[in-house]
Amino acid sequence: MIHKVFYPVANETELSPGEAKLVTIGGGEECVLYRTPDGRFFATGSLCPHQNEPLDQGHLEDCEVVCRRHHLRFDVRDGNCTNAGGFSVQTFEVRLEGSQVSIGRWEDE
């Protein structure tokens, strides 16, 4: 049976608006936690699907992370590339409970 497991990854005070942080969730999977300028949290896979550049080393503009190598832009809300066709990055559900930020992923029981 598949169910969603949430992994605590940060305290909300660890990220200022406009910042990103590489985090690890179950099984050692890396993803990037973002705090958008308006204070909301989102999470994506850790690598740009174009040439595997680390997205935590890109920069966040509003709700888009911009890859540092070729400047592909990904909407952190849905993972879609906004300036080139055929690319997307995985997104994860993020929960804020009190001050604890957690990222969810589907796992087999």
C-alpha positions in Angstrom: 0.0 0.0 0.0 1.3 3.5 -0.9 1.0 6.3 1.6 2.5 9.8 2.0 5.1 10.2 4.6 6.2 13.7 5.8 9.8 14.4 6.8 10.7 17.4 9.0 13.4 19.3 7.2 13.7 22.7 8.8 12.4 25.3 11.2 10.7 28.1 9.4 13.2 30.6 10.8 16.1 28.8 9.0 15.0 30.3 5.6 14.4 34.0 4.9 12.0 34.9 2.1 13.8 34.4 -1.2 16.1 31.7 0.0 16.6 28.0 -0.8 18.1 25.1 1.1 19.2 21.6 0.1 17.5 19.1 2.4 17.3 15.3 2.6 14.1 13.3 3.0 13.4 9.5 3.4 15.9 7.1 1.8 18.5 9.9 1.4 16.6 11.6 -1.4 17.7 15.2 -1.9 15.3 18.1 -2.7 15.4 21.8 -2.4 13.2 23.7 0.0 12.3 27.3 -1.1 10.7 30.2 0.8 9.2 32.5 -1.7 9.4 36.3 -1.2 5.8 36.3 0.1 6.9 33.7 2.8 5.4 30.5 1.4 7.3 27.2 1.3 7.7 24.9 -1.7 10.0 22.0 -2.6 11.4 20.5 -5.8 13.8 17.9 -6.9 17.4 18.9 -6.4 18.7 18.9 -10.0 17.9 20.8 -13.1 16.6 18.2 -15.6 18.6 19.9 -18.5 22.1 19.0 -17.3 21.8 18.1 -13.6 22.9 21.5 -12.3 22.1 21.8 -8.5 19.0 24.0 -8.2 19.8 25.1 -4.6 22.7 27.1 -6.2 20.3 28.9 -8.6 18.4 32.0 -7.4 14.7 32.5 -6.6 12.7 35.2 -8.4 9.2 35.4 -7.1 8.0 31.7 -7.5 10.6 30.7 -10.1 14.0 29.1 -9.4 16.5 30.1 -12.1 19.2 27.5 -12.9 22.7 29.1 -12.7 24.1 27.3 -15.7 21.7 27.9 -18.6 19.1 30.1 -16.9 16.1 27.7 -17.3 13.3 28.9 -15.0 11.1 26.5 -13.0 7.9 27.4 -11.2 8.4 26.0 -7.7 4.7 25.6 -7.3 4.1 23.1 -10.1 7.6 22.3 -11.5 7.0 23.5 -15.0 9.7 25.2 -17.0 8.5 28.7 -17.9 11.1 29.6 -20.6 11.8 26.3 -22.5 9.5 23.5 -23.6 9.9 19.9 -22.6 11.4 20.4 -19.1 9.9 20.1 -15.7 11.2 19.3 -12.2 9.5 17.1 -9.6 7.6 19.0 -6.8 6.8 17.8 -3.3 4.0 18.7 -0.9 5.2 21.0 2.0 3.5 21.4 5.3 4.1 24.0 7.9 2.9 22.9 11.4 3.8 25.4 14.0 7.3 26.4 13.1 8.3 23.0 11.6 8.5 22.6 7.8 8.0 19.1 6.5 8.2 17.6 3.0 6.0 14.7 1.9 6.7 11.9 -0.5 4.8 8.8 -1.5 6.2 5.5 -0.1 5.3 1.8 -0.1 4.4 0.4 3.3 
